[in-house]
Amino acid sequence: MPNSESHYFVPPVGLGYVAAALKKKCFEVELIDGVKEGLTVEKLSEKIPKNTPDVIGISFFSCDFLTIKAYVEAIRKISANIIIILGGPHITGVREQIFADLNSINFAFIGETETYFPLFLEKLQKGEDFHQIPGLIWKEGEKVHTNPAYLEEDLDKVGIPAWELMDPRTYPKAPQGAVFRNWPIGTILTSRGCPYNCTYCAGKLTTGQRIRKRSIANIMEEVELLYNQYGVREIHIIDDTFTTDRELVKSFCQGIKDRKFEISLTFPKRVRLNNIDEEILSLLKQPGSYAMSVGSESGNAKIFQTHFNKTQDFIFSMGANVGIVHGMKKVSTSNRKSIIFLGDSTFFHAGMPPLVNAVFNDADVTLLVFDNGTTAMTGHQPHPGT
């Protein structure tokens, strides 16, 4: 994972899953969090000769492309034999184009790789044919081939991330760049996939539009590991759709209660305003929930419909007709349950063309709705696949 100026300072859970799958197949794995380590090109160049890796895999977002380009060039200066494999959201967006942008890499992957990446490396190691591996992108002569992405149906099969390679105690006290109540903090995923079709989000490409859930036993196994082995006292759930499944919420909260874990709980990535109500808030308060981010997205109804692909009936976010009323009800409800709402910095957009001025003006109205919490705003930045 590359160095970045992002405020998002959390363990790379996705790579943790891949690392765990590789370790099960007896591969020697080192997981480097470039953000935490401040991995400059110079530091990477010093690290490679000491470790002499056969394969370097890098997962990254589009905003880090120039950093990755510099990494790849540095690796190639050191060795022409190291196999460079790229993955992550940017690859899912650009696919074959990555070989035109970075022609010295060897392979790339799209989709979820815990199941087939270890098999790919085994075949590569043995000199066997690997061209049918799902999600693989490779170049043959001048032609680039892409196999269909693979999404794991049974999430319990992928196990638990390799937390021993990304100890939560080595991360800062506010890893999401916002609030925290207790430390150390464990960041977990309980499901993958999102059924919605937001135009600005590439989630439907990276994890699909069908929600796939871990069993509650599998989830609680990870929480127990974090609590008992790493002393974690706060859980950050980063699902796209955690509150969509009411039964999952009930089972999770009951699981925390049954184990008498003294923890706090928050949702820094977001929850959807249309998926929370009095019952959900009451359930979440019991195991120690104290804050949640919500996707306010915009204060302009036209932006919702023309840019965000939201119908009038779906507009429940602030600044859009019934959205303000609905949003104020949710905020007041959260006050009664002592849960703070945070305007989600990732999902409040400003500067969507062609209504830039309208968005900024209506955003002022939206900000007033959240006067009991915090509200952040990001500028519009298009990315591949959205």
C-alpha positions, 0 to 999 in steps of 0.5 A: 500500500503506497505512501499517501497524504490521506487522512485515512490512517487505518490498517489495510484490511483488504491486504490483510485478508490477502496476506492471510490467504498467502500465509495459509499456503506457506508463502512468506509475506511482509505487509508494508503500510506505506501511509504509516511508514511514510514510504518514500521512493528512497525508503522503498529503494533501501528496503528492497535489497535488504528483503530481496522479494521475488514478488511485490504486490501493490494495491492502490487508489487512483489518487496515488497513481503518480506515487505508484509510477515512481515506485515501479520505476524505482523497483525496475532500477533495482531489479528486472527480475522482481515480479510486480503485480498491481491491484486495488480500485484503480486497476478495477477502473482502468483494467487493460489501460494499466499496461499502457500507463506502466509498461514495466509491470508484470501482472495486475488483478481485478476483483477479490483475490484471496481465493485465487492469488495464492493459486496464481503464485503457486502456478507461477512458481511451478511454471504451470499455466496460469492464464485461466486464473479469475481476475488476472490481467496480463500482457502477451505480445502487444495484446492485453488479456483480462479474465472476469473478476471473482467475487467470493460468495462464502466470506467465511472461507477467506477467514480473518485478516492477518492482524499479526502483520498490521498490529492495531496498537501501532496505529494512531488514536484517530485513524479515520482522521476524526473522533475516537473514544477508546484505543487501540482501535480495530477496523472490521468488515462484516459484509461486502457489496452494495446494492445501490447505484451511486454514480460517484462510487466504484463500489459496484465494480470492486465488490459488486451490487449483491450484499455478501455477509460473513456469519456472525460466528466468523465476525465475533471470532475476529472481534474476540481476537482483536479484544483479547490478543491486541487489547482493542477497545474500540471497533470501527465498522467500515461496511458500505451497508451494515445497517441495511441488514437488521438481523445482522445488526441485532446479532452483532449487538447481542454478540458484544453484549453476551461476551461482556466486551467493554468497547465503543463502536462507531461507523466512520465510513458511513451509514445510509440515512434511509437505513436507520430508525429508532430501533436501529439506533436503540440496538446500536447504542447498547454495545457502545455506539457513540457516533456514525457518519452519514452520506449527506452527499449534496444540498441540491435536489437537481444534483441528486437526480441528474448526477447521483442517479437518485430518484425523487422518492429516494432523496432523503439526504439534507438540502433536498425537499423532504430530505431536510425534514427527514434528516432533522428527524434522524439527527434529533432521534440520534440525540435522544439515543446519545449518538452523534451524527457526523456529516461524512467527509467522503460523501458530501460533494461540492463542485459537481459540474455544471451547478457549482454555485448552486451546490455551494449555496445549498450546502450552507443550508445542509451544514445547518442541519448538522449543528450538533455534530461535525460536517466536512466537505470534499471537492468533486474529483472524478475517478475511473469506473465512476 
